[in-house]
């Protein structure tokens, strides 16, 4: 029996608007990450989630001071 994993879900919230850094204001993915999401491996998608967390942290740091 093979082990079947759950696919990595898209972080898309349906807002889809890129800021001046080419990052979605809602999910924090780049335009290229959004465009390539459907052909990425689960490993690549998890890497994007790590980048999203880094971007969110940087955004919080900018806002706090």
Backbone bond lengths (Angstrom), bond angles and torsions (degrees), N, CA, C in turn:
res aa  C-N    CA-C-N  psi(-1)  N-CA   C-N-CA  omega(-1)  CA-C   N-CA-C  phi
1 X - - - 1.442 - - 1.533 108.41 -
2 X 1.343 116.28 134.18 1.459 120.51 179.36 1.518 110.03 -93.45
3 X 1.317 114.66 147.68 1.453 120.26 178.49 1.521 108.49 -86.90
4 X 1.323 116.51 126.87 1.449 121.23 -179.25 1.521 108.31 -108.80
5 X 1.321 116.48 124.58 1.460 119.72 -178.81 1.529 109.77 -95.95
6 X 1.307 114.53 158.55 1.447 120.54 176.79 1.519 108.50 -76.71
7 X 1.334 118.06 132.03 1.462 118.90 179.38 1.529 111.00 -63.89
8 X 1.314 116.11 151.47 1.464 121.40 178.53 1.527 107.86 -74.27
9 X 1.317 116.20 123.33 1.456 121.62 -177.85 1.521 111.29 -77.98
10 X 1.300 114.78 150.16 1.456 121.08 176.85 1.523 110.16 -70.01
11 X 1.333 117.23 141.35 1.464 120.35 176.50 1.534 112.65 -81.06
12 X 1.320 117.15 3.94 1.461 121.88 -176.36 1.526 111.10 -58.03
13 X 1.335 115.29 135.70 1.465 121.05 176.84 1.527 111.06 -110.18
14 X 1.325 116.42 1.47 1.455 121.05 178.35 1.521 114.40 87.29
15 X 1.322 118.05 6.64 1.462 120.98 -178.88 1.533 111.17 -85.94
16 X 1.301 118.63 -46.35 1.473 124.96 172.70 1.524 114.77 47.57
17 X 1.315 116.29 69.65 1.462 121.91 173.68 1.524 107.68 -138.84
18 X 1.334 116.02 123.14 1.460 120.89 -177.41 1.527 110.33 -90.16
19 X 1.333 115.21 139.72 1.466 120.50 177.18 1.524 109.72 -88.88
20 X 1.324 116.77 -172.18 1.463 120.92 -177.17 1.531 113.43 -67.73
21 X 1.331 118.52 -15.22 1.470 121.84 175.56 1.531 112.07 -95.29
22 X 1.348 117.50 10.06 1.466 123.15 -178.89 1.526 111.49 66.24
23 X 1.341 116.34 32.40 1.464 121.60 176.71 1.523 108.51 -114.81
24 X 1.321 116.33 137.61 1.456 120.61 177.04 1.529 108.81 -64.29
25 X 1.323 116.80 133.30 1.460 120.78 -178.17 1.525 112.13 -69.96
26 X 1.324 117.50 -16.54 1.467 120.88 -178.64 1.528 112.63 -99.60
27 X 1.327 117.55 -56.44 1.475 119.72 -174.37 1.522 113.21 -94.87
28 X 1.347 117.63 -11.64 1.465 124.08 177.39 1.534 113.87 68.87
29 X 1.334 117.65 19.87 1.467 120.42 172.68 1.522 108.96 -90.06
30 X 1.330 115.67 153.43 1.463 119.99 175.27 1.528 108.91 -76.04
31 X 1.321 115.03 163.53 1.464 119.41 176.87 1.519 111.69 -56.51
32 X 1.324 116.90 -40.10 1.466 121.04 -179.78 1.528 111.11 -68.35
33 X 1.332 116.76 -40.11 1.473 120.00 178.06 1.523 110.78 -63.20
34 X 1.321 116.47 -38.57 1.469 120.49 177.43 1.523 109.82 -64.41
35 X 1.329 115.97 -47.54 1.467 121.27 -177.19 1.522 112.25 -63.17
36 X 1.337 117.55 -35.67 1.466 121.18 -174.85 1.526 113.80 -95.40
37 X 1.333 118.71 -2.50 1.465 121.88 -174.92 1.532 112.02 -52.21
38 X 1.292 118.09 -42.92 1.466 122.00 -175.91 1.515 114.71 -65.90
39 X 1.318 118.15 -20.56 1.465 120.84 -179.44 1.525 112.71 -109.41
40 X 1.335 116.78 1.16 1.473 120.55 178.71 1.530 110.50 -76.70
41 X 1.330 114.63 149.18 1.466 119.81 171.95 1.530 107.89 -75.04
42 X 1.325 116.77 164.56 1.462 120.09 176.98 1.529 110.79 -59.31
43 X 1.316 117.20 -36.56 1.470 120.99 178.36 1.527 110.47 -62.19
44 X 1.328 116.63 -44.40 1.463 120.30 178.64 1.533 110.85 -64.27
45 X 1.325 116.60 -39.41 1.464 120.44 178.96 1.524 110.92 -63.55
46 X 1.315 116.87 -39.61 1.464 120.41 177.58 1.525 110.97 -65.77
47 X 1.329 117.04 -34.34 1.461 120.88 175.09 1.527 110.41 -63.68
48 X 1.336 116.55 -39.88 1.466 120.47 177.51 1.527 109.74 -63.96
49 X 1.331 117.59 -40.34 1.463 120.10 176.97 1.536 110.62 -59.67
50 X 1.326 117.66 -37.27 1.466 120.43 176.46 1.527 110.73 -64.20
51 X 1.320 116.44 -41.50 1.463 120.26 177.42 1.529 110.80 -63.93
52 X 1.327 116.50 -39.25 1.464 120.71 178.19 1.523 110.01 -60.11
53 X 1.326 116.89 -45.94 1.474 120.20 179.15 1.520 110.96 -60.74
54 X 1.327 117.27 -41.57 1.464 120.94 177.92 1.530 110.55 -62.43
55 X 1.319 117.02 -42.60 1.468 121.17 -179.78 1.525 110.90 -65.73
56 X 1.327 116.46 -41.22 1.460 119.82 178.61 1.529 110.98 -63.69
57 X 1.319 116.73 -41.13 1.457 120.75 177.88 1.530 110.80 -63.64
58 X 1.316 116.81 -43.65 1.467 120.84 178.12 1.526 110.63 -62.35
59 X 1.327 117.36 -38.95 1.466 121.22 177.67 1.517 110.72 -62.75
60 X 1.325 117.00 -43.71 1.469 120.74 179.34 1.517 111.43 -63.34
61 X 1.336 116.24 -40.32 1.459 120.57 179.61 1.530 111.05 -65.69
62 X 1.319 117.03 -38.02 1.466 121.00 178.19 1.534 110.16 -63.71
63 X 1.338 115.41 -42.49 1.468 119.51 -177.53 1.527 112.51 -70.90
64 X 1.336 116.31 -30.45 1.471 118.84 -175.77 1.526 113.40 -87.69
65 X 1.280 115.79 -8.19 1.431 111.33 175.68 1.434 119.47 153.58
